[in-house]
């Protein structure tokens, strides 16, 4: 495989083994090509926005970042890995679409500032520069279930690039190529989602390697421990078909519309209003609708491995206490640091290209700013 191959990611083998086994074997991972870039879009002061009660808007804007770049990449027939973070997203992209990607994210940023009053830190960082700093960045693809495969990253390359871009410690790369912002497929119609069972809670967790040089060994053990305590990835998903409910609130409909279009549109508002009020009848009472809901759960993205472990899981309080006790031991040994947030529900936003096929993906975050609050807790630990 040539390092200049634009199709680097799509050409990777999709491994069919457990996450813990994959992470524990570096031979499954490939170096990201030198001429690729880390692309970052992160909501500035997201913790404050969440504390002000704007968690849904933060999640909408973050979802828009993913959809904007994925639609651009698809238009160029390029597969790119992405990492959703609740208050932003990170991508690995070839140089061919770097400037266009910066362009669409800046358009999305302008809409965000005009409509919601907060802004994005947007920038790119070359993989070659990451390697010049002697920082590792390797990636693999793994089958999460029968219909979903996800990227898995080893090394601190993404975090290094994110920190540099968020803190503006270098001149952000400029761009001259322009591209239209396309948020087609964006849907955020679901209400807050209660866990599958009454005795369960939703845990948003971010784990970062600390002084252990071989993160793969530690992460492999952690993922195996999560499997042991909570069960498989499918069993610990925080959403289930029976708990899904469309929210018909006017503010939610308006927020989705102006995020997607950047402006008010009466036809779009009326269409979303009709879907919000009558869509559930279709989804619950037709074969196509029932099939879509079942696939929705399978295609929900509640595990992101971007050099850290980011996951939203559901289980009971006893399971959480066992996991936290295990993580506390690792943290005391200075192998990891972690941030955690517990809530009573999760929230979900969606990218739906085609309801009748597997061309849709659903982004999960814990309620009340799950990932954002866990990330803030983790950040404070690194400042100690």
Secondary structure, 3 states (H helix, E strand, C coil): CCCCCCCCCCCCCEECCCHHHHHCCHHHCEECCCCEEEEEEEECCHHHHHHCCCHHHHHHHHHHHHHHHHHHHHHCCCCCCEEECCCEEEEEEEHHHHHHHHHHHHHHHHHHHHHHCCCEEEEEEEHHHHHHCCCCCEEEEEECCCCCEEEEEECCHHHHHHHHHHCCCCCCCCCCCCCCCCCCCEECCECCEECCCCCCEEEEEEEEECCCCCHHHHHHHHHHHHHHHHCCCCCCCCCCHHHCCECCCHHHHHHHHHHHHCCCCHHHHHHHHHHHHHHHHHHHHCHHHHHHHHHHHHCEECEEEECCEEEEEEECHHHHHHHHHHHHHHHHCCCEEEEEEEECEEEEEEEEEECCCCEEEEEEEECCCHHHHHHHHHHHHHHC
